[in-house]
């Protein structure tokens, strides 16, 4: 099986948005956009990534959050069109999880915008094992051949300039139930969330931009012998071994699908994972966008210590 992974689309859509919508955290976000982000994140790169994934004829696609910039309805609608038209895969072949930008304000969480716009992609094969959290029912599980794709929400509304994530006790307890289920145990697990499990060394940085309950997640996945942990958030391609009590997982990050950057490991693109019939991972490759040529080249995903 072939699984494509991209992340951090950061689609921006401000047409028709009232100024009153920026009398909250969005004001600092808009300032950041005007100063630098809009010059680096390019919608054409996202469309190129989605179309290249469609051409790659993969079996499943995982999108690990930050679909939008400011969690506005117009942005969610633009992302929905992109997924439906440019990616063009049925919802059963796509797993989408939210990032911190998709719950940019408390209002976006109360309105359940992410859940409403992407409801078809959030259907779980084991719905009774999920937990009710503020955004909906998570984790979502998709049993596909020798793989069990498990999508989690680490996105929570935060104050300005804070981008940390949290899974929460209820979702972690649900994840433990899911991992103990026979249909999951006989498959290779692919855990997808926006924030990486590897936190910064600084406790302060973790509280500002990390996964604050990463240690609790580590306890839950302790029994796993193998599998993948897919994430975004850092806008950087990377793979790192993550030891568990029973074996070793591979944590892999995707760069931003919209990012235009001089560093080849941060330039827009997607990751491609290949599994054999038994569910063993046999290859990890980066497909890096070359905007000058309008094409993609295949490279390695760098290893981080």
Beta strands, then each sheet from edge to edge (+ up, - down):
strand 1: 2-6
strand 2: 60-64
strand 3: 94-97
strand 4: 131-133
strand 5: 136-138
strand 6: 140-144
strand 7: 147-151
strand 8: 188-192
strand 9: 228-231
strand 10: 238-243
strand 11: 248-253
strand 12: 269-275
strand 13: 281-290
strand 14: 295-299
sheet 1: 3+ 2+ 1+ 12- 13+ 14-
sheet 2: 4+ 5-
sheet 3: 6+ 7- 8- 9- 11- 10+
end
